[in-house]
Amino acid sequence: MSWITLRTTAMRWEAELMEQVLAAHGIPARIVDLGLTSYMGMGSPAALQVQSAHQWAARLLLSPIEEELESAD
């Protein structure tokens, strides 16, 4: 099964948090490091990947709530 990149983040902990949300819903995910390891707490860039079969469910779970989008207008 192929993996697709769903999100990229500047800090690995963000990707780990999103991975935990997806795991709680039974969606397989993995984190791919995109740069050097963290230095003095600055974090490292990472990509969150999901299997292509779970792409749309993962996007819905990680998308902002519609109420927040409406209030921004």
C-alpha positions in Angstrom: 0.0 0.0 0.0 1.3 3.5 -0.8 1.8 6.3 1.7 1.0 9.9 1.0 2.2 13.0 2.8 -0.8 14.7 4.5 1.0 17.5 6.3 4.4 18.9 6.9 5.4 20.7 10.1 8.3 22.7 11.4 8.3 20.8 14.7 8.2 17.0 15.1 5.9 17.2 18.2 3.1 18.6 16.0 3.4 15.6 13.7 3.4 13.3 16.7 0.2 14.9 18.1 -1.5 14.5 14.7 -0.3 10.9 14.5 -1.9 10.2 18.0 -5.2 11.7 16.9 -5.2 9.4 13.8 -4.2 6.4 15.8 -7.1 7.0 18.2 -9.4 6.6 15.2 -7.6 3.5 13.9 -5.9 5.2 10.9 -2.4 4.0 10.3 0.1 6.9 10.1 3.9 7.4 10.2 6.3 10.3 10.6 9.1 11.0 8.3 12.0 13.3 9.4 12.8 16.0 6.9 15.8 17.6 8.5 18.4 17.5 11.2 17.5 16.3 14.7 16.4 18.9 17.2 18.8 21.4 18.7 18.2 23.2 21.9 14.4 22.5 21.8 13.9 24.0 18.4 12.5 20.8 16.9 13.0 19.4 13.5 10.8 19.4 10.4 8.7 16.3 9.8 6.1 15.0 7.5 3.0 13.1 8.5 2.1 10.3 6.1 -1.0 8.1 5.9 -1.9 5.2 3.7 -3.7 6.3 0.6 -6.8 4.3 1.5 -7.3 6.4 4.6 -6.4 9.8 3.1 -9.9 11.4 3.2 -10.8 10.2 6.7 -7.5 11.6 8.0 -8.0 14.9 6.2 -11.4 15.3 7.8 -10.1 14.5 11.3 -7.2 17.0 11.0 -9.1 19.8 9.3 -10.3 22.9 11.2 -13.8 23.0 12.5 -16.2 24.8 10.1 -17.4 27.2 12.8 -13.8 28.6 13.1 -13.7 29.1 9.4 -16.9 31.0 9.3 -15.9 33.3 12.2 -12.7 34.2 10.3 -14.6 35.8 7.4 
